[in-house]
Amino acid sequence: RREKGGDKAKERRERARMNFFRLTGDMLHLLSIFLILWKILSTRGCGGLSFKSQLLYAIVFSTRYLDLYLTMRSAYLTTMKAFFLLSSYYILYLIRVRFRASYDSTGDSFSIWWLIVPSALVAVAVQAVIEKDPPFSDPMELCWVFSEFLEAVAILPQMYMMKKTGVYEVFMMQYLTTLGGYRAFYIANWVYRYYVEGKKIWVSWVAGTLQTLLYFAFFYRYLQLPKQEEGCEEGEEGCPREA
């Protein structure tokens, strides 16, 4: 009876992990990657894309999926992790090597150290102060916390580039919408798991809330563009425009 009860509890936990909200979030995340690849390969260029944001995402996946080399929890998770890792570095290759002539390094001028260093300091603080563990006592947990907070702000160089150049491509808005949708469904996933499992992942809650606020701020500004354009003369520098 205990074994059967344990098996049922395990099945319930597994169903809670792989719920509708998480699967939908994963599909939107995949779609965002395919949009990037389609954009680059179909236009044979990377104009408007921030290499620095894509580099941050590669760092996020590299530090979050360290367990990929040690354990295999499921075929689904292993496949997804491998895809995100490989695709992130492939995108970096396309931007900086294959289509480097179309890369706008002047527009992509955000200093990513302002994001990497604070994320690392927060991760150390979480482990040392909140979790009450000696610093660096659990490197994999430290890297996971770092990746959570870095992912929350990884899109900032892309947003900054769009604001600086004043160009808001339809493709880029679709890309940001899929990323925002991915995060929204993951928040719903965390809420669902909390009520079903009692699972508390407060690091993800805090980082996810920060990321959501950034997207809200960006889309709010985007919706204000028509009003800003009314006060701009055609060709005036700094005026936002859609492409």
Rosetta blueprint (number, residue, H / E / L):
1 R L
2 R H
3 E H
4 K H
5 G H
6 G H
7 D H
8 K H
9 A H
10 K H
11 E H
12 R H
13 R H
14 E H
15 R H
16 A H
17 R H
18 M L
19 N L
20 F H
21 F H
22 R H
23 L H
24 T H
25 G H
26 D H
27 M H
28 L H
29 H H
30 L H
31 L H
32 S H
33 I H
34 F H
35 L H
36 I H
37 L H
38 W H
39 K H
40 I H
41 L H
42 S H
43 T H
44 R L
45 G L
46 C L
47 G L
48 G L
49 L L
50 S L
51 F H
52 K H
53 S H
54 Q H
55 L H
56 L H
57 Y H
58 A H
59 I H
60 V H
61 F H
62 S H
63 T H
64 R H
65 Y L
66 L H
67 D H
68 L H
69 Y H
70 L L
71 T L
72 M L
73 R L
74 S L
75 A H
76 Y H
77 L H
78 T H
79 T H
80 M H
81 K H
82 A H
83 F H
84 F H
85 L H
86 L H
87 S H
88 S H
89 Y H
90 Y H
91 I H
92 L H
93 Y H
94 L H
95 I H
96 R H
97 V H
98 R H
99 F L
100 R H
101 A H
102 S H
103 Y L
104 D L
105 S L
106 T L
107 G L
108 D L
109 S L
110 F L
111 S L
112 I L
113 W H
114 W H
115 L H
116 I H
117 V H
118 P H
119 S H
120 A H
121 L H
122 V H
123 A H
124 V H
125 A H
126 V H
127 Q H
128 A H
129 V H
130 I H
131 E L
132 K L
133 D L
134 P L
135 P L
136 F L
137 S L
138 D L
139 P H
140 M H
141 E H
142 L H
143 C H
144 W H
145 V H
146 F H
147 S H
148 E H
149 F H
150 L H
151 E H
152 A H
153 V H
154 A L
155 I L
156 L H
157 P H
158 Q H
159 M H
160 Y H
161 M H
162 M H
163 K H
164 K H
165 T H
166 G L
167 V E
168 Y E
169 E L
170 V H
171 F H
172 M H
173 M H
174 Q H
175 Y H
176 L H
177 T H
178 T H
179 L H
180 G H
181 G H
182 Y H
183 R H
184 A H
185 F H
186 Y H
187 I H
188 A H
189 N H
190 W H
191 V H
192 Y H
193 R H
194 Y H
195 Y H
196 V H
197 E H
198 G L
199 K L
200 K L
201 I L
202 W H
203 V H
204 S H
205 W H
206 V H
207 A H
208 G H
209 T H
210 L H
211 Q H
212 T H
213 L H
214 L H
215 Y H
216 F H
217 A H
218 F H
219 F H
220 Y H
221 R H
222 Y H
223 L H
224 Q L
225 L H
226 P H
227 K H
228 Q H
229 E H
230 E H
231 G L
232 C L
233 E L
234 E L
235 G L
236 E L
237 E L
238 G L
239 C L
240 P L
241 R E
242 E E
243 A L
